Amino acid sequence: MDFSIPEKMKALLPRFAEFVKNDVLPLEQDFLQKGFSAVLPSLKEKRGKVRQLGLWAPQVPVKYGGMGLSLLEYGLVSEVLGQSP
């Protein structure tokens, strides 16, 4: 079975990837060495940034404050969000 990446996702995926690279991955070492509580203040800040970027809750319907992505689209986003060095 073949599928193609929807055009809107071709624009969104790089935005998610940039956020992960620049905002999430730099927190990983502190998380691994110091634990969740050490990065919690930064995570709260990042949540606000994600909302501002319009990337909040990709799997949640728009009427509930999410992006309303389909299962396929959310799978593509999940692949990007699951990256780790």
C-alpha positions as CSV (number, residue, x, y, z in Angstrom):
1,M,0.0,0.0,0.0
2,D,1.4,3.4,-1.0
3,F,0.6,6.7,0.4
4,S,1.9,10.2,-0.1
5,I,2.6,12.9,2.4
6,P,-0.2,15.5,2.3
7,E,0.9,18.9,1.2
8,K,0.0,20.6,4.5
9,M,2.3,18.1,6.3
10,K,5.2,18.9,4.0
11,A,5.0,22.4,5.5
12,L,4.3,21.3,9.1
13,L,6.8,18.6,9.6
14,P,9.9,20.9,9.2
15,R,8.3,23.2,11.8
16,F,8.0,20.3,14.3
17,A,11.5,19.1,13.5
18,E,13.0,22.5,14.1
19,F,11.2,22.8,17.4
20,V,12.4,19.4,18.5
21,K,16.0,20.2,17.4
22,N,16.2,23.7,18.9
23,D,13.9,23.4,22.0
24,V,13.4,19.8,23.1
25,L,16.7,18.0,22.5
26,P,18.8,20.5,24.4
27,L,16.9,19.6,27.5
28,E,17.6,15.9,27.2
29,Q,21.0,15.8,29.0
30,D,19.6,17.6,32.1
31,F,16.6,15.3,32.1
32,L,18.8,12.2,31.9
33,Q,21.3,13.5,34.5
34,K,19.1,15.4,36.9
35,G,15.6,14.1,36.4
36,F,12.2,15.4,35.3
37,S,11.9,18.0,38.0
38,A,15.1,19.7,36.7
39,V,13.6,20.4,33.3
40,L,10.0,21.0,34.4
41,P,10.3,24.8,34.4
42,S,11.8,24.7,30.9
43,L,9.0,22.3,29.7
44,K,6.4,24.7,30.9
45,E,8.0,27.5,28.8
46,K,8.2,25.1,25.8
47,R,4.5,24.3,26.1
48,G,3.7,27.9,25.8
49,K,5.9,28.3,22.8
50,V,4.3,25.2,21.1
51,R,0.9,26.8,21.6
52,Q,2.2,30.1,20.0
53,L,3.6,28.2,17.1
54,G,0.2,26.5,16.5
55,L,1.7,23.1,17.0
56,W,-0.2,22.2,20.2
57,A,-2.0,18.8,20.5
58,P,-1.8,17.6,16.9
59,Q,-4.1,14.6,17.5
60,V,-6.8,16.6,19.3
61,P,-9.8,17.9,17.3
62,V,-9.7,21.7,16.5
63,K,-12.9,22.3,18.5
64,Y,-11.1,21.1,21.6
65,G,-8.0,23.3,21.0
66,G,-5.8,20.9,19.0
67,M,-4.7,20.8,15.4
68,G,-7.2,18.1,14.2
69,L,-4.7,16.0,12.3
70,S,-5.7,12.7,10.8
71,L,-4.2,9.4,12.1
72,L,-1.7,9.4,9.2
73,E,-0.8,13.0,9.8
74,Y,-0.3,12.4,13.5
75,G,1.8,9.4,12.8
76,L,4.1,11.5,10.7
77,V,4.3,14.1,13.5
78,S,5.0,11.3,16.1
79,E,7.9,10.1,14.1
80,V,9.5,13.6,14.3
81,L,8.6,14.0,18.0
82,G,10.2,10.7,18.9
83,Q,13.7,11.6,17.8
84,S,16.6,11.5,20.2
85,P,20.3,11.8,19.6
